[in-house]
Amino acid sequence: MTKSYRVAILGATGAVGTELLELLEQRNFPVSDLKLLASERSVGRTLQFKGENLPIESVSDRAFENVDLVLASAGGSTSKTWAAIAVEKGAVVIDNSSAFRMNPEVPLVVPEVNPQAAANHQGIIANPNCTTILMAVAVWPLHQVKSVQRIVAATYQSASGAGAKAMAEVKNQANAILQGHSPVAEVLPYPLAFNLFPHNSPLNDFGYCEEEMKMVNETRKIFGTQEIRITATCVRVPVLRAHSEAINLEFEEPFSPDEARDILSRSPGVKLLEDWESNYFPMPIEATGKDEVLVGRIRQDISHPHGLELWLCGDQIRKGAALNAVQIAELLVEKNLLKPAQVYVSR
Ligand SMILES: NC(=O)c1ccc[n+]([C@@H]2O[C@H](COP(=O)([O-])OP(=O)(O)OC[C@H]3O[C@@H](n4cnc5c(N)ncnc54)[C@H](OP(=O)(O)O)[C@@H]3O)[C@@H](O)[C@H]2O)c1
């Protein structure tokens, strides 16, 4: 008989939470009991799972009793408050927030890249940042063949990257502008409809924002090397869903576009999408709702003999967050690693 698990989604009403719910059903994850947790604001609401209306409960100590797996997507401070409590009560937590990603005790896992890291979990496994996951899935197979020395990334990040409310805000702004009114920005700092702006996460002393530094530090942790030089410029664009990235890679030796294409066409989690005659390449509308990271426009960097350029689009709510988390959960089930931690991560 297949074993099944008692699962809780913390942040069930959010952009990532609702996707988690859908994926557990679509992928037939072995769930024996499902708890949907969110803030007090959502108590009284219900969400459907396998044809059943499940109530939203507010998060509390008691909510984590008799739970084997917590899929957390309620922001960093909520995870910092509740993850250790859930672990103490015997659950394994897969956390979508940035709260534990760079904690050396916590594995940071992209199943296509470093599934082995999950085996070392001590109760919490971190899901990487969404732009980082998409880039890692595409770059890792190439890095396996010829070591990448430097990555220069520019991102084009959709509104939903800032959550369900940001996505609604952009729609409202677009409506307002089309009706001749001024757009209102409350969730994001500036109007995003018919506009774009550099990512609004806090800036460090070197002028890099947090999102850019996540791409630098998390990629190195996932790839298991501090040697790769990485720089990024992250930008929010008025796309509702799915992020895009322009990536320049410098390898230790020349890497032909055809060789890269051949490797990527066989790589897990990647789908090549290139029609040079029609100038047809990955677009966010194509990536929306898809599991794979779409990669195209692979070309020689004319400014460097060891350089390659590529373009990718990926559904950051799906592979960049919820799907990656569910894949980690599936990995834990497959390897029998979904059991109470022996060691607790310090709070
Ligand atoms: N959106 C993305 O593309 C993406 C990608 C990767 C990672 N992430 C990360 O995933 C997490 C969730 O993001 P999201 O985009 O889904 O955000 P969201 O749409 O704003 O949803 C946030 C969720 O957290 C709940 N929540 C907020 N404060 C809470 C509290 N104090 N106690 C309990 N629940 C609380 C909300 O419940 P209510 O509805 O009751 O307020 C809601 O369910 C964040 O850490 C984010 O950085 C997001």
The ligand as a Gaussian input file, in Angstrom:
#p B3LYP/6-31G(d) Opt

LIG

0 1
 N        5.021000      34.901000      -6.153000
 C        6.116000      34.304000      -6.603000
 O        6.364000      34.243000      -7.815000
 C        7.074000      33.666000      -5.640000
 C        8.101000      32.892000      -6.170000
 C        9.012000      32.289000      -5.301000
 C        8.879000      32.469000      -3.955000
 N        7.871000      33.240000      -3.467000
 C        7.783000      33.387000      -2.008000
 O        6.636000      32.689000      -1.561000
 C        6.057000      33.378000      -0.451000
 C        4.618000      33.693000      -0.776000
 O        4.560000      34.489000      -1.921000
 P        3.205000      34.778000      -2.694000
 O        3.598000      35.456000      -3.943000
 O        2.343000      33.590000      -2.734000
 O        2.537000      35.890000      -1.733000
 P        0.999000      36.289000      -1.584000
 O        0.236000      36.052000      -2.835000
 O        1.029000      37.677000      -1.054000
 O        0.451000      35.288000      -0.456000
 C        0.926000      35.355000       0.871000
 C        0.291000      34.254000       1.685000
 O        0.830000      34.297000       3.001000
 C       -0.250000      34.432000       3.941000
 N        0.198000      35.230000       5.068000
 C        0.671000      36.495000       5.046000
 N        0.972000      36.895000       6.304000
 C        0.670000      35.855000       7.111000
 C        0.739000      35.662000       8.514000
 N        1.198000      36.597000       9.336000
 N        0.348000      34.471000       9.011000
 C       -0.118000      33.497000       8.202000
 N       -0.220000      33.631000       6.860000
 C        0.177000      34.803000       6.329000
 C       -1.348000      35.104000       3.158000
 O       -2.568000      34.868000       3.815000
 P       -3.825000      35.906000       3.702000
 O       -4.433000      35.660000       2.357000
 O       -4.668000      35.476000       4.831000
 O       -3.253000      37.277000       3.838000
 C       -1.225000      34.395000       1.833000
 O       -1.795000      33.107000       1.917000
 C        6.938000      34.613000      -0.213000
 O        7.900000      34.305000       0.754000
 C        7.585000      34.830000      -1.558000
 O        8.816000      35.487000      -1.456000
 C        6.961000      33.831000      -4.284000

